[in-house]
Amino acid sequence: MRWFEDYYTVEEGAQAGNDYFNEKGVVDVYAVRDFTHIDRSGDGSYDPGGELIGVKAFSEEEFAARDIEALKNPPPVVSMAGDPPSAEELEDMAEEYEAFGLTYDVKKDQWYFNGEKVRYFQDVLTSNGEDLTGGNFRGTLRNSWSVNGTIDIYTVRDYAHPDVSGKGTLTGIEKYSQAEFDEHTQWEKQNSSGECMVMQE
């Protein structure tokens, strides 16, 4: 088995579940769940995963079309503590980015980079210099995802010269390449979470 996925919706725009990847496998499979008979407990709670009723193989076409590089190099998993930032907090954040062409429209809840709608935005505020996906990263980052966006961007910061708030000094904002944009697209299809702004420390 090369790829296995078992995802299910836990609330609107959010999914949970498990997956598995072995590059040497020769078949991709997925879990089949029955959501038509979900039992509720006395307190009203229930298991949103329904009942596992089987496992099926993806077609040969789907197997051939899967983006293996995206599976080998997924974007970092982030966690969110507390409530998402308010519109006022997002406007305050935007002040730092404006000089580099990034703005926030509070009425549309949308980031724009030089007039283009931003889909994925990553800002590593502080860093110990380790790669985000290597397992040894320590720092703070800010991610944003909007289904309405058309470009993916990231910040460039000088961590050797922190600003007054302790973050690396912002020196630029760049667009991800088309290949990276496509990787993000594939990852989002497998880990759909709607629109969000998250922080990791």
Disulfide bonds with the S-S distance in Angstrom:
none
